[in-house]
Amino acid sequence: MEIKRLLKYFAKHGYPGPNTLKVMEHMGYNNEEFLHDLLEELGYNGAMEFVSRALGKLSSTSEISIKIDLGDSVSFGSWIYLEIYNFDIDLESEYSDVLISYGWADSHIIHPEDGRVTTLEDIASEVDMGEYNEFDEFMDSIRDSAYRHIRKNCGFGVWYD
């Protein structure tokens, strides 16, 4: 299936959305080629504009700030905002994802053991040297949740710079 047909479908039925990967699969489209095909079809500037619009539609503000549900990795009811400052499509890297410069904004993290509500900032300030590995794993789970959310909705993932 060619990219033009997929893009027409998205234009008619809405993009991005929670069924983007399922639509690609149903249409027989290899989502691993999505960014490559966008670059071929739209050129670099067009592909960057497409990615910007997709990420912007996931955002709740005029800047790219995407609310990520952390229920699958931290605890039910937890969330955090991923702020994307800049991004680039670089298919020369080993990853076929959008490379982002990012930061974390507002968060609402529910401790899985005692139900205490806290923020990422508070958690980071309480980390001792002996707990750094656990904190690093915690951050990896947050990045993984953000990656899955964006990939599911946009058909491409993000890689963190």
C-alpha positions as CSV (number, residue, x, y, z in Angstrom):
1,M,0.0,0.0,0.0
2,E,1.3,3.4,-0.8
3,I,1.7,6.4,1.4
4,K,-0.7,8.6,-0.6
5,R,-3.6,6.3,0.1
6,L,-2.8,6.2,3.8
7,L,-2.5,10.0,3.9
8,K,-5.9,10.4,2.1
9,Y,-7.5,8.1,4.6
10,F,-6.0,10.1,7.5
11,A,-7.2,13.4,6.0
12,K,-10.8,12.0,5.7
13,H,-11.1,10.1,9.0
14,G,-8.8,12.1,11.3
15,Y,-5.2,11.9,12.3
16,P,-3.6,11.5,14.8
17,G,-5.7,9.1,16.9
18,P,-5.6,6.1,19.2
19,N,-6.2,3.7,16.3
20,T,-3.5,5.0,13.9
21,L,-1.3,1.8,14.2
22,K,-4.4,-0.4,13.8
23,V,-5.5,1.5,10.7
24,M,-2.0,1.1,9.2
25,E,-2.0,-2.6,10.0
26,H,-5.5,-3.1,8.6
27,M,-4.5,-1.4,5.4
28,G,-1.4,-3.6,5.1
29,Y,1.0,-0.7,5.6
30,N,4.3,-1.3,7.3
31,N,4.4,1.4,10.0
32,E,8.2,1.0,10.3
33,E,8.5,2.8,6.9
34,F,6.2,5.7,7.8
35,L,8.8,8.4,8.4
36,H,10.9,7.3,5.4
37,D,7.8,7.3,3.2
38,L,6.8,10.8,4.5
39,L,10.2,12.1,3.6
40,E,10.0,10.6,0.1
41,E,6.5,11.8,-0.5
42,L,6.6,15.3,1.2
43,G,10.3,16.1,1.3
44,Y,12.1,17.1,4.4
45,N,10.2,20.3,5.1
46,G,6.9,18.8,4.4
47,A,7.6,15.8,6.6
48,M,8.7,18.1,9.4
49,E,5.5,20.1,9.0
50,F,3.5,16.9,9.1
51,V,5.2,15.7,12.3
52,S,4.8,19.2,13.9
53,R,1.0,19.1,13.2
54,A,0.7,15.6,14.5
55,L,2.5,16.4,17.7
56,G,0.6,19.7,18.0
57,K,-2.7,17.9,17.8
58,L,-1.7,15.7,20.7
59,S,-0.8,18.8,22.7
60,S,-3.1,20.6,25.1
61,T,-1.3,24.0,24.6
62,S,0.1,26.1,21.8
63,E,3.5,24.7,22.6
64,I,4.0,21.0,22.3
65,S,3.1,19.7,25.7
66,I,1.5,16.2,25.6
67,K,-0.2,14.7,28.6
68,I,1.0,11.1,29.1
69,D,-1.1,8.6,31.1
70,L,1.2,6.7,33.4
71,G,-1.3,4.1,34.6
72,D,0.4,1.3,32.7
73,S,3.9,2.0,34.1
74,V,3.5,3.8,37.5
75,S,0.0,3.6,38.9
76,F,-3.6,4.2,37.8
77,G,-4.4,7.9,37.8
78,S,-0.8,9.1,37.4
79,W,0.2,11.4,34.5
80,I,2.9,13.7,33.4
81,Y,3.3,16.3,30.6
82,L,6.1,15.8,28.0
83,E,7.3,19.1,26.6
84,I,8.9,18.9,23.2
85,Y,11.2,21.9,22.6
86,N,12.6,20.8,19.2
87,F,12.6,17.8,17.0
88,D,14.2,16.4,13.9
89,I,13.7,13.5,11.5
90,D,17.1,11.8,11.1
91,L,16.8,8.4,9.3
92,E,20.6,8.1,9.3
93,S,20.5,7.2,13.0
94,E,19.9,3.6,14.2
95,Y,16.3,4.6,15.2
96,S,13.5,5.3,12.7
97,D,11.9,7.7,15.2
98,V,11.7,11.5,15.5
99,L,14.6,12.8,17.6
100,I,13.3,15.2,20.3
101,S,14.8,17.7,22.8
102,Y,12.4,17.5,25.7
103,G,11.6,18.1,29.3
104,W,9.0,17.1,31.8
105,A,6.4,19.5,33.1
106,D,3.4,19.2,35.4
107,S,2.9,15.7,36.9
108,H,0.6,13.9,39.2
109,I,2.1,10.7,40.4
110,I,0.3,8.4,42.8
111,H,2.6,6.3,44.9
112,P,1.6,2.6,44.2
113,E,2.1,1.5,47.8
114,D,0.6,4.2,49.9
115,G,-1.5,6.2,47.5
116,R,0.4,9.4,48.3
117,V,0.2,12.0,45.5
118,T,3.5,13.6,44.5
119,T,5.3,15.2,41.5
120,L,8.3,14.2,39.5
121,E,10.1,17.2,40.9
122,D,9.5,16.0,44.4
123,I,10.6,12.4,43.6
124,A,13.8,13.7,42.0
125,S,14.7,15.9,44.9
126,E,14.3,12.9,47.4
127,V,16.6,10.6,45.5
128,D,19.8,9.5,47.3
129,M,22.9,8.2,45.6
130,G,22.0,4.7,46.5
131,E,18.6,5.0,44.9
132,Y,19.8,6.5,41.6
133,N,19.4,3.2,39.6
134,E,15.8,2.8,40.8
135,F,15.1,6.4,39.8
136,D,16.7,5.9,36.4
137,E,14.5,2.8,35.8
138,F,11.5,4.9,36.9
139,M,12.4,7.5,34.3
140,D,12.9,4.8,31.7
141,S,9.3,3.6,32.4
142,I,8.0,7.2,31.9
143,R,9.9,7.6,28.6
144,D,8.5,4.2,27.5
145,S,5.0,5.3,28.3
146,A,5.4,8.5,26.3
147,Y,7.0,6.6,23.4
148,R,4.0,4.2,23.3
149,H,1.5,7.0,23.5
150,I,3.0,9.0,20.6
151,R,3.6,5.9,18.5
152,K,0.0,4.6,19.0
153,N,-1.5,8.0,18.1
154,C,0.9,9.1,15.4
155,G,2.4,6.0,13.8
156,F,5.9,7.1,14.6
157,G,7.8,7.1,17.9
158,V,10.2,9.6,19.5
159,W,13.7,9.1,20.6
160,Y,15.1,11.2,23.4
161,D,18.1,13.5,22.9
